[in-house]
Each structure stands twice: as C-alpha cells, then as structure tokens.
Amino acid sequence: MSQYLVERLRRATNMKIETRSQVVELSGDDRLRTVKIRDGEGRVVERSVGGLFIMIGADPCTGWVKDAVRLDDRGFVLTGNDADASTSRTPFETSLPGVFAVGDVRSGSVKRVASAVGEGSVVVQAVHARLAALRQAEALKSVTL
C-alpha cells in the first residue's frame, strides 16, 4: 500500500487498524454488523463495524518460483524486457518462455486490482497466441518428417 494511504488511514477517526490479526467470524443481517478478530496474542475480540477491508500484505510470495523465473531484488517477478532483454518477450512474459505474471506479483506493476484485471485480460490473448504458435510448430514438424 502506498505510504500516503497508510498515513491517511492512521489519521482517520472513523476506522481502526488491526495489525497481525485474523478474522474468525463475520455476522450481520442485511449488512455486516460485527466482526470477531483473533489478535496477535490469541485473544478473540468482537467489534461492531460498518465495513471491513483486509490487506494481506505487500510482500510477494514468490519463493516457490525463484528457481524457475527471474525475480527482482525484492522478490517480485520480472517480466518483458526486464526478464530477458536478449530476446523478444511480451510485456507480461517471464524469463521462462510461455510463463506469464500479472498483478501485484509482477515487478513494476501498479498494485491496483483494476490494473491486475486488465493485465490478466491481455495475457489471455498472449496465451492463445503462444498456444497457436506451438500448434503451428508441431504441425510443421509432422509435415517435414
């Protein structure tokens, strides 16, 4: 989350920030009324609320792909020319041909939901193009044998 938003939320008088907490129950009728939260010490507390926003963090969870694709120094997945400038890559293609990354996990992304959705829709076209190229290459192989 952007630092200016963090500061703005901290100053807000109509909300409470619960860090290192786990939501264990939501309840209400036609709208959300209460939330039960387990705090960092394991206590469960109930809060009367008018809404709930959950931010799960801004650190990428990419350890599982570190040996497959290139990451930046903060662990975000490199794509496009940043992933491999020596070859032609689509903007969201990683250093592993045919593997794409979009949204918050991508190095240099805007870190907004709408942007991630847009990136995902663009990648669908790239995946279709890649699959068509692979089918064409296979067809050519079978003709030349």
TITORVEX-865699 format. One record per atom (N, C-alpha, C, O, CB): x, y, z. Coordinates in steps of 0.1 Angstrom, whole numbers, plus 2048, in hexadecimal, padded with zeros to 3 digits. Glycine has a CB too. Layout:
BEGIN
XYZ ...
This chain:
BEGIN
8087F4800 800800800 80980C800 81380D806 7F680080C 8058167F9 80C8237F8 80D829806 80482980E 80682C7EE 81982F809 81B835816 811840819 80D842824 82983B816 80E84880F 804853811 7F784D816 7F085381E 80285C805 7F3841810 7E683B815 7E7836823 7DE83782B 7E283080B 7F3830826 7F582B834 7F383783E 7EC835848 803825835 7FA84283B 7F984D844 7EB853845 7E6857850 80285883F 7E485383A 7D685883A 7CD84F842 7C4854849 7D185982B 7CF842841 7C7839849 7CA83A858 7C1839860 7CA82A844 7D783C85B 7DB83D869 7D484986F 7D184987B 7EA83E86B 7D2854868 7CC86086D 7BD86086D 7B7868874 7D186C864 7B7857866 7A9856865 7A3853873 7A784A87A 7A484B85B 79885A877 792858884 78684F883 78184A88D 78D866889 78284B877 776842875 77A834872 77282C86D 76D84886B 786830875 78A822873 79581E87D 79C827883 78F820864 79781187E 7A280C886 7AA80287E 7A47F9877 79B805893 7B680387F 7BF7F9878 7C37EE882 7C97F188D 7CC800872 7C17E287E 7C47D6886 7D07CF87F 7CD7C8875 7B87CD889 7DC7D0884 7E77CA87D 7E97BC884 7E67BA88F 7F47D287E 7F07B387C 7F37A6881 7E779F887 7E8799892 7FF7A688B 7DC7A0880 7CF79B885 7C979187B 7CD79286F 7C57A6888 7C0789880 7B977F877 7AA781879 7A5780884 7BE77187B 7A378286E 79578386F 790774871 79376B86A 78E789862 78877287C 78376587F 77476487D 76F75987B 78676188D 76D76F87D 75E76E87A 75977C876 75C78687B 757769887 75077B86C 748787868 73A78486A 735779868 74B78A858 73278F86F 72478C870 71C79986E 7227A486E 72178787F 71079886B 7077A3868 6FA79E863 6F7792863 70D7AC85E 6F27A785E 6E57A3858 6E57A7849 6EA79F841 6D97AA860 6E07B3846 6E07B7838 6ED7BE835 6F07C2829 6D57C0835 6F67BF83F 7037C583D 70C7C0848 7077BB852 7037D583C 7197C2847 7237BE851 7217C785E 7207D385D 7317C084C 7207C0869 71E7C7876 7297C587F 72D7CF886 7117C287C 72E7B9880 73A7B688A 7447AE883 7417A687A 7347B0897 7507AF888 75B7A6884 7627A1891 7657A989A 7657AE87A 766795891 76E78F89C 77C78E896 77E78888C 7687828A1 78579389E 79379389A 79C78C8A4 79A78F8B0 7987A1897 7A57848A0 7AF77E8A9 7BB7878A8 7C178889D 7B276F8A6 7BF78D8B3 7CA7968B3 7D878F8B3 7D87828B4 7CA7A08BF 7E27968B3 7F07908B2 7F37888BF 7FD7808BE 7FA79B8B1 7EC7898CA 7EE7828D6 7E47768D7 7E476F8E2 7ED78B8E2 7DC7748CD 7D37688CD 7C576B8D3 7BD7628D3 7D975D8D5 7C37778D8 7B677B8DE 7AC77E8D2 7AF7838C8 7B77878E7 79F7798D4 79577C8CA 78D7888D0 7877878DB 78C7708C8 78C7928C8 78479E8CC 7797A18C1 77B79E8B5 78D7AA8CE 76E7A68C6 7637A98BC 7627B88BB 7637BF8C4 7557A38C1 7617BC8AE 7607CB8AB 7537CD8A3 74F7C689A 76C7D08A3 74C7D88A7 7417DD89F 7477E4893 74F7ED895 7377E68A7 7427E1887 7487E787B 73D7EB871 7327E6872 7527DE875 7417F4869 7397F885D 73F7F3850 7387F4846 73780785D 74B7ED851 7517E8845 75E7E2849 7637E3855 7547F383B 7657DB840 7717D4842 77A7D5836 7757D282B 76E7C5846 7867D8837 7907D882D 79C7CF832 7A17D283C 7957E6828 7A07C682A 7AB7BD82E 7B77BF824 7B57BE818 7A77AE82E 7C27C2829 7CE7C3821 7D87B8826 7DB7B8832 7D57D2822 7DB7AF81D 7E37A4822 7F27A6821 7FA79D824 7DF79881A 7F67B281C 8047B581C 8097B980E 8027B7804 80C7A9821 8157BE80E 81A7C3801 8277BB7FE 82F7BF7F5 81D7D1802 82A7B0804 8367A9801 83279D7F8 8297967FB 83D7A380E 83979C7ED 8367917E4 8397837EA 8437817F1 83E7927D7 83077A7E7 83276C7EB 8377647DF 83075C7D9 8257667F1 8447667DC 84A7607D0 8557567D2 85B7527C8 84E76B7C7 8577527DE 8627497E1 86173C7D9 86B7367D5 8637467EF 8557387D6 85372B7CF 85772C7C0 8587227BA 8447277D1 8587387BB 85C7397AC 86A73F7AA 86E74179F 8527427A5 8717417B5 87E7487B4 8887407AB 8917467A6 88474A7C1 8877337AA 89072B7A2 88B72A794 89272478B 89271E7A8 87F72F791 87972D784 87973A77C 87C73A76F 86B728785 877745782 87675277B 87F75C783 88175B78F 86775777A 88376777C 88B771782 88277A78A 87777E787 892779777 88877E796 88178779F 88A7937A1 89679379F 87F7807AD 88379E7A5 88B7AA7A8 8917A97B7 88E79F7BD 8837B77A7 8987B37BB 89F7B27C8 8957B27D4 8997AF7DF 8A87BE7CA 8887B57D2 87E7B47DC 8757A87DB 86C7A67E3 8757C17DC 87879F7D1 8707937CF 8647947C6 85D78A7C5 86B78F7DD 86279F7BF 8587A07B5 85C79A7A8 86879A7A5 8547AF7B3 8537947A0 85678D794 859797789 8517A1786 84B784790 865796782 86879E777 86179976B 86078D768 87879E775 85D7A3762 8567A0756 85B7A874B 8617B274D 8467A1758 8577A473F 85B7AC733 86A7AD731 8717A4734 8547BA733 86E7B972D 87D7BB72B 8847BB738 8907B8738 87F7C9724 87E7BE743 8857BD750 8887AE753 8927AC75A 87C7C375B 8807A574E 882797751 88E792748 89678974D 87678F74E 88E79673C 899792733 89979B727 89179A71E 89678372E 8A37A4727 8A47AE71C 8AA7A8710 8AA7AE705 8AC7BA721 8B079C711 8B7796705 8AD7906FB 8B178C6F0 8C178C70A 8A178F6FE 8977896F5 88A7906F6 8877986FF 89577A6F9 88178E6EC 8747956EC 86B78F6F5 8687836F4 86F7956DD 8667966FF 85C791708 85079A708 8517A6705 862791717 84479470A 83879D70C 8397A4719 84179F722 82B79470B 8327AF71B 8347B6727 8327AF734 8387B373F 82B7C2727 82A7A4734 82779D741 82E78F741 82B78774A 81979C743 83678C737 83D77F737 84977F740 851789740 84177B729 84B775748 856774751 86376F749 86376E73D 85376A75C 86D76D750 87A76874A 87875A745 88175573E 885769754 86E753749 86B745744 860746739 85574A73C 86673C750 86474472D 85B746722 84E73E724 84D733728 861741715 843745722 835740723 830741731 82473C733 83673271F 83774673A 833748748 83175774A 83A75F747 83C742753 82575B74F 822769750 81F76D75F 81B764767 81576D747 82177A762 81D77F76F 81678C76E 819794766 82A781778 80B78D776 80379A776 80079E784 80279678D 7F679876E 7FC7AA786 7F77AF793 8037B279C 80E7B5798 7EE7A5799 7FF7B17A9 8097B67B4 8167AE7B4 8207B47B8 8027B47C1 8167A27AF 82279A7B0 82C79E7A6 83879B7A7 81F78B7AE 8287A679C 8317AA791 8397B7795 8337C179A 8297AD784 8467B6792 84E7C2795 84A7CE78C 8487CC780 85D7BE792 8487D9793 8457E578B 8367E7789 8327F0783 84B7E577E 82E7DE78E 81F7DF78D 81A7EB795 8207EF79E 8187D2790 80E7EF792 8077FA798 8027F77A6 8008007AF 7FC800790 8007EA7A9 7FB7E57B6 7ED7EA7B8 7EA7EF7C3 8047E97C1 7E47E97AE 7D67EC7AF 7CE7E17A9 7D27DB79F 7D37FA7A9 7C37DE7AE 7BA7D37A9 7B77D579B 7B87CC793 7AE7D17B2 7B27E1797 7AE7E3789 7B97E1780 7B77DC775 7A97F2788 7C57E5784 7D17E277B 7D47D4779 7D77CF76E 7DD7E9781 7D37CC784 7D57BE784 7CB7B777B 7CF7AE773 7D57B8792 7BF7BB77B 7B47B5773 7B87B8764 7B67B075B 7A67BB776 7BB7C5761 7BF7C8754 7CB7C074F 7CB7BC743 7C27D7753 7D57BF757 7E17B7753 7DD7A9750 7E27A3747 7EC7B875E 7D47A3759 7D0796757 7C9794749 7CB78A743 7C7791762 7C079D746 7B979C739 7C279D72D 7C0796723 7AE7A7738 7CD7A572E 7D77A6724 7DE799722 7E1794717 7E17B2726 7E279372E 7E978672E 7E177B728 7E7772722 7EE78373C 7D477B729 7CC770723 7CF770714 7D076570E 7BD773726 7CF77C70E 7D277C6FF 7E17776FD 7E37706F3 7D178B6FA 7EA77A705 7F8776703 7F9767705 8007606FD 80177D70D 7F176170E 7F1752710 7EB74C703 7F17426FE 7E974E71C 7E07516FE 7DA74C6F2 7E474C6E6 7E57436DE 7CD7536EE 7EB7586E5 7F57596DA 80074F6DC 8057496D2 7FA7676DA 80574D6E8 8107446EA 80B7356E7 81372E6E1 8147446F9 7FF7326EB 7FA7246E8 7F87226D9 7FB7176D4 7ED7226EF 7F472C6D2 7F272B6C4 80072A6BD 8017226B4 7EB7386BE 80A7316C2 81772F6BC 81D7216BF 82371C6B6 82173A6C2 81B71C6CA 81F70F6CE 8187046C5 81F6FB6C0 81D70B6DC 80B7066C3 8046FC6BA 8096FD6AC 80A6F36A5 7F57006BA 80C7096A7 81170B69A 81F705698 8226FE68E 81271A696 8277066A2 8357006A2 8346F16A2 83B6EA69B 83D7056AE 82B6EB6AA 8286DD6AA 8236D869C 8286CD698 81F6D96B5 81B6DF696 8156DC689 8206DC67F 8216D3676 80A6E5685 8296E667F 8346E6676 83E6DB678 8436D566E 83C6F3677 8406D7684 8496CC687 8446BF681 84B6B767C 84B6CA697 8376BD683 8316B067E 8316B066F 8316A5669 8236AE683 8316BB668 8316BC659 83F6B9654 8406B264A 82C6C9654 8496BE65B 8576BC656 85D6AF65A 8686AC655 85F6C765C 8576A7662 85C69A665 85969065B 85D68565B 856694672 
